[in-house]
Amino acid sequence: MTLRLILTRHAKSGWDDPLLDDHSRYLTSRGVRAAGAIGQWLVENGHKPDLILCSDAKRTRQTCSLITTEFDGAVDTNFVPALYLASPDVMLKELQKAGETQVVMMVAHNPGTALTAGGLTSTQPTHPDFERYPTCATTILEFAAEDWSSVTWGHGKVLDFVVPRGLTKSR
């Protein structure tokens, strides 16, 4: 069986309210546009998840909501506190709990998201932003596995990598 992972860093968030803690930060207007553009790109390229695993921070929840607004129909979404500022090992452990779900999307934070993307791939893409993994960057990875519990580091094939900057300029 082939499994597919859509790995997305949250969209651009604001730091302008000094009373908010990090977990409560919200998206900027640029972040709102970027998340919508990524949602449209996912739809246009046939990448609709069956399950979303999303950090429970406000900015990841907003990113997830704006992306899924573009989808035709609802997607099962789990808000996972362990994904808030998670390390790559924690992200992999959460992914491995997804069972036999064929297409999983994770929406989380850096540096964990960038390190997870790089660690899961057998060969990293040549895109200049892949290692930096800017806000709302999204990687599509494919794994030859029966279920997510058998997915390990270095076995994913990158199908695509996109950053919103290029998408929003063309729209």
N, C-alpha and C positions, 0 to 999 in steps of 0.2 A: 504494500500500500504506500501511497505517497502522502505525506503530511506537509502542510504549508503553514509558515509563520509570517505574520505581518507584524513587524517590530517598529513601533513609533515612539519617538520622544515627544513629550507634551509640547504644545505650541508656546509661543513667546508670552511670558507672564510679566506682570508689573511688580515693581519694587517701590512704587510711589506712596504707599500707605505705611508709615512707620509703626502703626499700631497692629498691623497684621503679622502673625507668625508665618513662617515659611509654608506650613501646611495649608494655610488659608489664602495664599496669593492667587490672584485671578488673572485671566488672559487680558492682554492689551488688544486694541483694535487690530493691530497687525497680526496678533495670534489668532484672533477670530477669523480673519481672512485666510490665513494659512491653513487652519484646520479645515475650513470649508473646501479649499483648493485640494487638499490631500483627500478628503472624502470624495470629491468629484473624480479625481485621478484614479482612486481605487475602483470606483464604479465603472469608469470608462475602460479600465484594464481587467475587469472581471475578477477583482480581488475582494469579494465580500466574505467576511469571517462567519463561522458558525458559532463562535464563542469569543467574547472579549474578556481578557483579564486586565484590569485597570487599577492603578494605584488609587487610593481613596483621597488623595489630595485634591483640593478644589480645581487647580489648573489642569490636572489630568482628567478629572471628571468632565470639565468643560470641553476639553479637546475631544474626548470620546463622544460627547453629545453632539458636537458640531460635525464631526466626521460621520456619525451614524445617521444624522439628519438627511444626508445625501443618499442613503441606502433605501431600496425599495423593501419595506418590511422591517420588523424589529429583529434585533440580534440579542441573544442571551448575553448578559453582561454581569460579571462578578467584580465588585470593587474589593480589592485585596489590600488590606493594610500593610502586609509584608512587602508589597511592591513600592511603598513610599521610600525613596532614596535607597533602594535595594542594591546589593552587590550582585555581580553576575551569578554567583553560586545560588543565591536566594532566588533570583529570577529563573534560573534553570530548574530549581526544585519546584517552583510554582507551575512552570510550564509542564513539567513531567506529571503533574496531577490532572492534566486535561484529558487523560484517557485516550479514547479512539476518535475524538473530535478531529475532523479532517483539517479544517482551517481555523487557526487560532490567531487572534490579534492581541498583542500586549501593548499597553500604553503606560509608559513609566518615565523615569528621570535619568539624567546624566549624573555621573559618569557611567552608571550601571548599564544603561541602554547601549551606549557605544561599545563598551567592553563586552557585553553579551553578543552584540552583532558580530564583532570581530572574532570573538571566541568560538562562536557556533559555525563560522564559515570554514570551508576547506581552502578556499581561495578568495581573498578580499577583492572587491571591485576597485577599479582604478580611479573612480570618481574622487576629485580632490577634497570633498567634504566628508568622505566616509569615516575617517578616523576622528574628525572633529565632531561629527554628528550634531549639526545645529538643530535648533528647535524645530519640531515637527518633521524632522528627517524620518524617512520610512524605508525599511528594507523588507523585501519579500524573499524569504528563504524556503527552500524545499528540502525535505528529508525522505530518504527511503527507509521507512520504519512502519511497523504495524501499529504502534501506539506511542504516545509521547513519553512514556516511562523509559523507553529504550533510546531516546535522543540524548546524545552526548556531545561534548565539545569537538569542534573540527570536522563535523560530518555534514554540515548544511551546504547547499548550493545556492548562491545568490542568483535570483532570477531578475531582480531589479532593485535599484536604489534611487530615491528621489528626494529632493529638498524643495520646499515650497517656493523659494525665491524664483526659480525657473518657471514654475507653474503660474504664479500670480502675474509675472510679466507678460505671459502669453495670453492671458485671459482678458 
